[in-house]
Amino acid sequence: IENLNGPMYIRDSNFESLDYDRKKFEWGKNECIKNGKNVAILTYGFLVGICLEISKKLSSLNKEHSLYNMRFIQPMDIEIINEIFENHDIIIIVEDHLESGSLYESLIHHKDKNNNKIKIIGINLRNSFFHPGNFNDVLDKSGFSVEHLFKKINEKI
């Protein structure tokens, strides 16, 4: 962190309970959980667990895709972003964040700056907040349950 020349945004959690072989944590580096073609699903924080469930469902339907844990949003991991842009036709970003200042907004900017034609779909809170309540109820009402997100993502690919 001694070479950091600006803001940092990290969104990571304790993933000991998740069923995947986690790569060693490295500052500034995001991780590819599942490597596939066509569609890249990007997420972070507690949504990694939900997207892992969605990934299993997509795989059971033989829908080719990648899944990335984007724990470092700022500064951007340009190496993995370029890899994603080069190897996929569609990027779907799932985040419990307002659209303003989101990973979605950052990748749209990166796409436009590099004159790239890739399709980017953002699934986020737009301009609203979670309403208080039981965690699973909040996820369901906000459209972030496994069932809601699977339906949205499956329709897009």
MOWOHU-V751914 format. One record per residue. N is the residue number from 1. RES is the residue in one small letter. PHI is phi in whole degrees, 0 to 359 (* if undefined). PSI is psi in whole degrees, -180 to 180 (NA if undefined). Layout:
n->N res->RES phi->PHI psi->PSI
n->N res->RES phi->PHI psi->PSI
This chain:
n->1 res->i phi->* psi->-14
n->2 res->e phi->299 psi->-22
n->3 res->n phi->263 psi->9
n->4 res->l phi->290 psi->124
n->5 res->n phi->242 psi->49
n->6 res->g phi->162 psi->-169
n->7 res->p phi->290 psi->156
n->8 res->m phi->231 psi->138
n->9 res->y phi->228 psi->111
n->10 res->i phi->242 psi->135
n->11 res->r phi->228 psi->93
n->12 res->d phi->223 psi->160
n->13 res->s phi->224 psi->175
n->14 res->n phi->279 psi->110
n->15 res->f phi->255 psi->26
n->16 res->e phi->300 psi->-27
n->17 res->s phi->274 psi->-8
n->18 res->l phi->277 psi->148
n->19 res->d phi->265 psi->73
n->20 res->y phi->201 psi->155
n->21 res->d phi->278 psi->97
n->22 res->r phi->287 psi->132
n->23 res->k phi->288 psi->156
n->24 res->k phi->301 psi->134
n->25 res->f phi->297 psi->129
n->26 res->e phi->226 psi->127
n->27 res->w phi->305 psi->131
n->28 res->g phi->81 psi->1
n->29 res->k phi->245 psi->130
n->30 res->n phi->271 psi->173
n->31 res->e phi->229 psi->142
n->32 res->c phi->271 psi->118
n->33 res->i phi->272 psi->-41
n->34 res->k phi->223 psi->128
n->35 res->n phi->256 psi->119
n->36 res->g phi->216 psi->-162
n->37 res->k phi->239 psi->173
n->38 res->n phi->71 psi->-66
n->39 res->v phi->242 psi->134
n->40 res->a phi->244 psi->125
n->41 res->i phi->258 psi->123
n->42 res->l phi->245 psi->132
n->43 res->t phi->207 psi->-180
n->44 res->y phi->197 psi->171
n->45 res->g phi->64 psi->-147
n->46 res->f phi->295 psi->-19
n->47 res->l phi->289 psi->-14
n->48 res->v phi->301 psi->-45
n->49 res->g phi->299 psi->-43
n->50 res->i phi->294 psi->-43
n->51 res->c phi->290 psi->-27
n->52 res->l phi->297 psi->-41
n->53 res->e phi->296 psi->-42
n->54 res->i phi->296 psi->-41
n->55 res->s phi->300 psi->-42
n->56 res->k phi->298 psi->-42
n->57 res->k phi->295 psi->-43
n->58 res->l phi->297 psi->-42
n->59 res->s phi->297 psi->-38
n->60 res->s phi->294 psi->-21
n->61 res->l phi->263 psi->9
n->62 res->n phi->59 psi->36
n->63 res->k phi->264 psi->112
n->64 res->e phi->293 psi->133
n->65 res->h phi->194 psi->165
n->66 res->s phi->245 psi->158
n->67 res->l phi->226 psi->129
n->68 res->y phi->237 psi->139
n->69 res->n phi->265 psi->106
n->70 res->m phi->264 psi->59
n->71 res->r phi->295 psi->-24
n->72 res->f phi->253 psi->110
n->73 res->i phi->262 psi->-37
n->74 res->q phi->217 psi->122
n->75 res->p phi->289 psi->150
n->76 res->m phi->290 psi->136
n->77 res->d phi->279 psi->84
n->78 res->i phi->300 psi->-36
n->79 res->e phi->302 psi->-49
n->80 res->i phi->285 psi->-32
n->81 res->i phi->298 psi->-46
n->82 res->n phi->297 psi->-39
n->83 res->e phi->299 psi->-45
n->84 res->i phi->297 psi->-47
n->85 res->f phi->298 psi->-37
n->86 res->e phi->285 psi->-29
n->87 res->n phi->251 psi->8
n->88 res->h phi->221 psi->156
n->89 res->d phi->262 psi->-29
n->90 res->i phi->227 psi->137
n->91 res->i phi->244 psi->127
n->92 res->i phi->245 psi->121
n->93 res->i phi->252 psi->121
n->94 res->v phi->248 psi->115
n->95 res->e phi->211 psi->142
n->96 res->d phi->270 psi->67
n->97 res->h phi->215 psi->152
n->98 res->l phi->296 psi->154
n->99 res->e phi->296 psi->-37
n->100 res->s phi->292 psi->123
n->101 res->g phi->80 psi->12
n->102 res->s phi->274 psi->170
n->103 res->l phi->298 psi->-41
n->104 res->y phi->305 psi->-50
n->105 res->e phi->298 psi->-40
n->106 res->s phi->296 psi->-41
n->107 res->l phi->286 psi->-32
n->108 res->i phi->298 psi->-44
n->109 res->h phi->298 psi->-45
n->110 res->h phi->298 psi->-43
n->111 res->k phi->300 psi->-50
n->112 res->d phi->295 psi->-41
n->113 res->k phi->298 psi->-34
n->114 res->n phi->259 psi->9
n->115 res->n phi->53 psi->43
n->116 res->n phi->267 psi->148
n->117 res->k phi->258 psi->6
n->118 res->i phi->299 psi->146
n->119 res->k phi->273 psi->127
n->120 res->i phi->240 psi->126
n->121 res->i phi->244 psi->127
n->122 res->g phi->253 psi->126
n->123 res->i phi->247 psi->104
n->124 res->n phi->213 psi->-169
n->125 res->l phi->278 psi->2
n->126 res->r phi->51 psi->-113
n->127 res->n phi->237 psi->41
n->128 res->s phi->229 psi->174
n->129 res->f phi->239 psi->161
n->130 res->f phi->298 psi->143
n->131 res->h phi->268 psi->143
n->132 res->p phi->301 psi->150
n->133 res->g phi->157 psi->-173
n->134 res->n phi->302 psi->136
n->135 res->f phi->308 psi->-49
n->136 res->n phi->294 psi->-36
n->137 res->d phi->295 psi->-41
n->138 res->v phi->298 psi->-45
n->139 res->l phi->300 psi->-45
n->140 res->d phi->296 psi->-49
n->141 res->k phi->293 psi->-27
n->142 res->s phi->270 psi->-3
n->143 res->g phi->83 psi->20
n->144 res->f phi->249 psi->14
n->145 res->s phi->285 psi->163
n->146 res->v phi->304 psi->-46
n->147 res->e phi->298 psi->-48
n->148 res->h phi->297 psi->-48
n->149 res->l phi->293 psi->-40
n->150 res->f phi->300 psi->-45
n->151 res->k phi->300 psi->-47
n->152 res->k phi->298 psi->-47
n->153 res->i phi->291 psi->-44
n->154 res->n phi->299 psi->-34
n->155 res->e phi->292 psi->-27
n->156 res->k phi->274 psi->-18
n->157 res->i phi->244 psi->NA
